[in-house]
Amino acid sequence: MTAPENHMLPMIRSEFRKIATVRSPWLLLAAGPLIVVAGITGLIESGGNVHDPALQGKAFAHVGLAAICTLIFGILAVAGEYRHATITDTYLSSPRRHRVVTAKLAVYGLTGAAAGLVSSAVAIAVTAAWWSAKGGVFHLSATGAWATLGGGVAANLAFAAIGVGIGALIRNPVAAIAAALAWIALVEGIAGQLVGAGLARWLPFYASESLDRASLTATTRLLPQWGGGLVLLGYAGAFAAAALVSTLRRDVT
Amino acid sequence: MEIEVRGLTKAFGQVTAVRDVSFTVPEGKVTGFLGPNGSGKTTTLRMVLGLVRPTAGQALIGGVPYDRLARPRRCVGALLEATGFHPGRRARDHLRVLAAAGGIPDGRVAEVLSQVQLTRDAGRRVREFSLGMRQRLGIAAALLGDPQVLLLDEPANGLDPAGAAWLRALLRTKASEGRTVLVASHVLSEIAQTVDHVVIVSAGQLRFAGPLSEIGDTNAALESAFLNLTATSR
């Protein structure tokens, strides 16, 4: 008898190799820090006052905005495999499909969090540079600075996982990305107005806003940061469960 | 490891693609899986590999369903027509991804690349590959786990005559080592030279399963038998 094998480890290693050996994930993940640079620069260029203590938090909140890149990155985890028909080989390697989905959630979530850390480092550097250029006083010990950055990293992780779920449900990558972006740009805003602020703050992007804007003054428009984190975790879990259920029985033809 | 197909049926909505098909694929032989286009060959192969869920019946490999194999890639090597490649991934990396997933040592990657004569092209991205080179890469993927069972759907697609001859020799070698080799094809002349055993399906139903010698081992005999067996259904 051989020792019991770890069935997840080969799938996790394979998923990391998939990401590392094509260009698109790197380009997508590099876009996150670029959004941070552009966003913080825009904040200053549009007349932001570096002597306003709240501005530093607004600058750091761009890390959470970069999660739009990890969302698309996650969507391509499953939908990209259907597009290139590599999903057949993936399921031949692991016919127990829940392992494939679980490995993708772990690998894409971790990589999304790593991208969030890079975005955070970039946010700190760019903010420090602008603050010193404009004669402001920059300090990382400012109230909520670390909480805002930490929330931003958590948002990058959660949206990568949500993306994996969306891509498993909508296997056409163009349709999946279009649906996700339409939700962000249009649907959630309209839905938020229809249901009112009390319920709107439970929607995923309102929740992520509360996650990465911890430094802002308390508002009833958003959940507290921990609440936003839990709500986003719930969405990630719900999408993961939907991804599992829809993946397990579907014919691959 | 035998492949055993028992009463396999698959309905896609109103269309029954495969109806109550049973046959055995023996060890140590090359078995041809023949049928016109749309006869249910690919659907049957996909059910054997756990990719399509049968409406009824089951398929066993060495006595267990594919999704219960402890190390599927090391037991079964499969080449399917719709198997894809990421166009931006290098050939070597494609195999390294599969090696990791199958728990196969990375050293096998160079071995199978040399076996299919792609060593020189291993660092090229698949989008630069011709159809024949993609086919070779797919065959390399099937061989990666040094499996006891080979399941190949139209493996000669895109191969030049030298490549087709190489493939026939490979299949004979694998069978002579006692492995189970199942080759689906609609090109009869390819099959007649290579197989010992045939399974013929038409319109989703089994028409014949047995040794090629029962049909006659010339190309002409196989062709007329094939046409007879598959015509009755239409």
Interface residues (C-beta under 8 A of the other chain):
Chain A: E5 P10 M11 R13 S14 R17 K18 T21 V22 R23 S24 G80 H84 A85 T86 T88 D89 T90 Y91 L92 S93 S94 P95 R96 R249 D251 V252 T253
Chain B: T43 R46 L49 G50 L51 V52 R53 Y66 D67 L69 A70 P72 R73 V76 A78 L80 A82 T83 G84 F85 H86 P87 G88 R89 R90 D93 H94 R96 V97 L98 A100 A101 G102 G103 A141
